[in-house]
Amino acid sequence: MVPIGLLTALALVLLAVLVDVHDPGDRLDLVKTGFTIGAGTGGVAALVLTARRQWSTERAAADQRHDAAERRLTELYLKAIEQLGSDKPPVRHGGVYGLERVAQNNPEHRQAVVDVLCAYLRTPYTPPQPPSPRPGVHRPLARTGIRPPGRTVSVDAHELLREREVRLTVQAVLSRHLHPGPDPDEPVATYWPGIALDLREATLIDFDLRSCRVDRARFERVTFLGGPSCRGTTFLGDAFFDEARMVGYSEFAEAVFHGHASFERAKFERAIFIGTHFDGSADFTGAHCEEDAHFSGAVFSSDGIFNAMQVGSTVSFMGTVFANGVEMMDARLGGSSYFHAAKFAGSTMFLGAEFGGAVKFPGAKFRDDLPEVDGAWARLDLRETEGDHEWPDGYSLSPAPRSAPGEWALLVAPEAP
């Protein structure tokens, strides 16, 4: 009020000094004008104060709502985690879906929720063993509802089966929210971008990441029971499968690894990398595949390292593109090795490699130096069933004494011109 009164007085003084009037009526109008200026200024000040008071009230209410929402979110988060630690499987299921709801509605908390779900999958777990029927028990007996001796399922086995269902639910939640939908450029609302997975030493059952997009992936020492299925999966960052044990059919066809892909000392039953793209280096050092491994049509944009890799059956690199160097030193390839129409743009080393079946390089192209094969061996006694070896031009086999069973020959490179 004091500034408004001073401003009114100043207006009256200025009007009296600057406006020359002699008529008493004009002087009265001048005074009215000065008070009008003061009143207008007071009205503006009142409006400003009212707006400021309203803004402060709304801000305080918004802060209260935000605090209440944060408290509610914290309560939901803690309750879901508490449910996830319950000893009752239905309650654990509820905890999984509670965390999913928290992450879906709060994008800033999605990675934290995923970390909790991954931590759950990392807890020790032993899959239940299916009961084996006793010899001589026929199926009609089972249909009567009479359980023969030796087929009783223990309480522990039931608990493992229920825990298996909870783990499958967790895996399904992760897969569902890592899938961008049919068009990755316009992902569905349920897609959670930028998510990293840390599942080291976990036991995963029929793990399905088909067509998913994952940021950084850690699968070291993971046991995959029936998988993994990663057809068309995009790994945006580094992906580590070191010492992973993959039971069953391991599917990485048409997957894309934008970062470093590491499968050091991984164990496969069957490995499928048909059409896979490795934008970064790919390391299969010491990997072991019990049956066949297929890399047909794969593209290695950086180094492809297969040192000491072991394959029990066929290995196929037909049409594979090695844009940089490739190393297969001390590799043990037990079956036929196919390199039809493969392209080797950099150095190629088969030093100390062992080819246990027919080796075929028809149509293979070497841009720079021919493969280095010092100490590489190939079997000769399989020609009748698998046909002759087809080596790059100039390579030959020189029979040499060796203690290993079978008839072996030392692979000899052509002499330099």
Order of alpha helices (4+ residues) and beta strands (2+ residues): alpha-alpha-alpha-alpha-alpha-alpha-beta-beta-beta-beta-beta-beta-beta-beta-beta-beta-beta-beta-beta-beta-beta-beta-beta-beta-beta-beta-beta-beta-beta-beta-beta-beta-beta-beta-beta-alpha-beta-beta
